[in-house]
Amino acid sequence: MKWLILILGILSNASASVLIKVAMSSKEAPIQLSNPLSIIGNLPLVSGIALYGMAFILYALALTYLPLNIAHPILTSGSIALVSSASVLLFGENLSIINVAGIFFIIIGVWALTVN
């Protein structure tokens, strides 16, 4: 159960980042600071903010079951890996070999922290 909570937190966090990128890239409904209603009316932005809230709640809940030195690195590295993958798949952004190596080493580092 504790791992499911943490995985849902990772998915919520990464999805929030993707939705906020979608919101800020929108040509149809651009965000205008001079018009606060443009923020409220932007569904991807509002959804992204809500998912960040959900990720926070799930992370806090995961901390009741997992030590901080385990939960935080897993949440962070999982989000980094998912957001990096989504940026390539959904937005056509590029990852260089060094970027991929960095993600790989982050995951290896987190594994090293969590192994007994």
KEKE-3310 file (N, C-alpha, C; in steps of 0.2 Angstrom, whole numbers, plus 5000, padded with zeros to 4 digits):
npx = (5004:5010:5019:5011:5004:5015:5019:5007:5008:5020:5015:5005:5012:5021:5011:5005:5015:5016:5003:5003:5013:5006:4996:5003:5008:4997:4989:4976:4970:4978:4987:4985:4991:4985:4972:4965:4954:4958:4966:4959:4950:4957:4958:4968:4978:4972:4969:4982:4987:4978:4982:4995:4992:4986:4997:5005:4998:4997:5011:5014:5006:5012:5024:5020:5022:5034:5052:5059:5071:5070:5057:5057:5068:5064:5051:5055:5065:5058:5048:5056:5061:5049:5043:5053:5053:5039:5041:5048:5040:5027:5029:5039:5052:5070:5081:5098:5112:5119:5109:5101:5109:5111:5098:5098:5109:5103:5092:5099:5106:5096:5091:5102:5102:5090:5092:5094)
npy = (4994:5006:5009:5010:5022:5031:5029:5034:5047:5051:5049:5059:5071:5071:5072:5084:5093:5091:5095:5109:5113:5111:5120:5132:5133:5135:5141:5145:5148:5159:5163:5177:5189:5201:5198:5190:5180:5173:5163:5156:5150:5142:5126:5115:5121:5124:5110:5105:5112:5107:5094:5095:5098:5086:5077:5082:5079:5065:5062:5067:5058:5046:5048:5044:5031:5028:5031:5047:5049:5039:5040:5054:5054:5044:5049:5061:5057:5048:5057:5065:5056:5053:5065:5069:5059:5061:5074:5072:5063:5070:5083:5084:5087:5087:5075:5073:5062:5063:5068:5057:5048:5055:5054:5040:5038:5045:5037:5025:5030:5033:5020:5014:5021:5016:5002:4989)
npz = (5000:5004:4994:4983:4986:4985:4972:4965:4970:4963:4949:4950:4952:4941:4931:4933:4930:4917:4912:4916:4907:4895:4897:4898:4885:4877:4863:4860:4873:4880:4895:4904:4914:4917:4916:4927:4926:4915:4920:4929:4920:4912:4909:4909:4917:4929:4932:4933:4944:4954:4953:4958:4971:4975:4973:4984:4995:4994:4995:5008:5015:5011:5018:5031:5031:5026:5027:5026:5020:5010:5004:4998:4988:4979:4975:4969:4959:4952:4946:4939:4929:4923:4918:4910:4900:4895:4890:4879:4872:4871:4868:4859:4863:4865:4871:4876:4875:4886:4895:4896:4902:4914:4920:4921:4930:4941:4944:4947:4958:4967:4969:4976:4988:4993:4994:5005)
capx = (5000:5014:5022:5006:5003:5021:5018:5002:5011:5024:5011:5001:5017:5023:5005:5004:5020:5014:4997:5005:5017:5001:4992:5007:5009:4991:4988:4969:4968:4984:4987:4986:4992:4981:4966:4965:4950:4961:4970:4954:4947:4962:4957:4975:4982:4969:4970:4989:4988:4975:4986:5001:4990:4985:5004:5007:4994:5000:5018:5013:5003:5018:5029:5018:5024:5041:5056:5060:5077:5068:5051:5059:5072:5060:5046:5059:5068:5052:5045:5061:5061:5042:5043:5058:5050:5033:5043:5050:5034:5021:5031:5045:5058:5076:5086:5104:5114:5121:5103:5098:5114:5110:5092:5100:5112:5099:5089:5104:5108:5090:5091:5108:5099:5085:5093:5096)
capy = (5000:5012:5010:5012:5029:5034:5029:5038:5053:5052:5051:5065:5076:5072:5074:5091:5097:5091:5099:5116:5115:5112:5127:5138:5133:5135:5147:5146:5151:5161:5166:5184:5192:5207:5195:5184:5175:5168:5158:5151:5147:5137:5119:5112:5125:5122:5103:5104:5114:5102:5087:5096:5097:5079:5074:5084:5075:5058:5062:5067:5051:5041:5049:5040:5024:5027:5036:5053:5048:5034:5043:5060:5053:5041:5054:5066:5054:5046:5063:5068:5052:5053:5071:5069:5055:5065:5080:5070:5060:5074:5090:5084:5090:5083:5072:5071:5056:5065:5069:5050:5046:5058:5051:5034:5039:5047:5031:5021:5033:5031:5013:5013:5024:5012:4995:4987)
capz = (5000:5004:4987:4978:4987:4982:4964:4963:4971:4957:4943:4950:4951:4934:4926:4935:4926:4909:4911:4916:4901:4890:4899:4896:4878:4873:4859:4861:4879:4884:4902:4904:4921:4917:4916:4931:4924:4910:4924:4931:4914:4908:4912:4910:4922:4935:4933:4935:4951:4958:4954:4963:4978:4976:4974:4990:5000:4993:4997:5015:5017:5010:5024:5037:5030:5023:5029:5022:5015:5005:5000:4994:4982:4975:4972:4965:4953:4947:4943:4934:4924:4919:4915:4904:4895:4893:4886:4872:4868:4870:4866:4854:4866:4864:4877:4873:4878:4893:4898:4897:4907:4920:4922:4923:4936:4946:4946:4951:4965:4972:4971:4980:4994:4996:4995:5012)
cpx = (5004:5017:5017:5004:5009:5021:5013:5004:5016:5020:5007:5006:5019:5017:5004:5009:5018:5008:4999:5009:5011:4998:4996:5009:5003:4990:4981:4967:4974:4982:4989:4986:4987:4974:4966:4960:4953:4965:4964:4950:4951:4962:4964:4979:4979:4969:4977:4990:4984:4979:4993:4999:4989:4992:5007:5004:4996:5007:5018:5010:5008:5023:5026:5020:5031:5045:5057:5065:5075:5062:5053:5063:5068:5055:5050:5062:5063:5049:5050:5061:5054:5042:5048:5055:5044:5035:5045:5044:5029:5023:5037:5051:5064:5079:5092:5106:5116:5115:5101:5103:5113:5104:5094:5104:5108:5095:5093:5106:5102:5090:5097:5106:5094:5086:5096:5103)
cpy = (5006:5014:5012:5020:5033:5034:5034:5046:5055:5053:5057:5071:5077:5074:5081:5095:5097:5095:5107:5118:5116:5118:5133:5138:5134:5142:5150:5150:5153:5164:5173:5187:5198:5205:5189:5178:5170:5162:5153:5147:5142:5131:5115:5115:5123:5115:5102:5106:5109:5096:5089:5096:5090:5075:5076:5080:5068:5057:5062:5061:5046:5042:5046:5033:5023:5032:5041:5052:5042:5038:5049:5058:5049:5045:5058:5063:5051:5051:5065:5063:5052:5059:5072:5065:5058:5071:5078:5067:5065:5081:5090:5087:5085:5081:5070:5065:5057:5066:5062:5047:5049:5055:5044:5034:5041:5041:5026:5023:5032:5024:5011:5016:5019:5005:4994:4984)
cpz = (5000:4998:4982:4980:4984:4975:4962:4964:4965:4951:4944:4949:4944:4929:4927:4931:4919:4908:4912:4910:4895:4891:4896:4888:4874:4869:4859:4867:4883:4890:4901:4911:4922:4917:4920:4929:4919:4914:4926:4925:4910:4912:4913:4916:4929:4937:4936:4942:4956:4959:4958:4970:4980:4977:4981:4996:5000:4996:5005:5018:5016:5016:5030:5037:5029:5026:5024:5017:5010:5000:4995:4988:4977:4971:4967:4958:4949:4943:4937:4928:4919:4915:4909:4898:4891:4888:4879:4868:4866:4867:4861:4857:4865:4871:4874:4877:4885:4897:4900:4902:4913:4923:4925:4929:4942:4949:4950:4958:4970:4974:4976:4987:4997:4997:5002:5013)
residu = (MET:LYS:TRP:LEU:ILE:LEU:ILE:LEU:GLY:ILE:LEU:SER:ASN:ALA:SER:ALA:SER:VAL:LEU:ILE:LYS:VAL:ALA:MET:SER:SER:LYS:GLU:ALA:PRO:ILE:GLN:LEU:SER:ASN:PRO:LEU:SER:ILE:ILE:GLY:ASN:LEU:PRO:LEU:VAL:SER:GLY:ILE:ALA:LEU:TYR:GLY:MET:ALA:PHE:ILE:LEU:TYR:ALA:LEU:ALA:LEU:THR:TYR:LEU:PRO:LEU:ASN:ILE:ALA:HIS:PRO:ILE:LEU:THR:SER:GLY:SER:ILE:ALA:LEU:VAL:SER:SER:ALA:SER:VAL:LEU:LEU:PHE:GLY:GLU:ASN:LEU:SER:ILE:ILE:ASN:VAL:ALA:GLY:ILE:PHE:PHE:ILE:ILE:ILE:GLY:VAL:TRP:ALA:LEU:THR:VAL:ASN)
# end
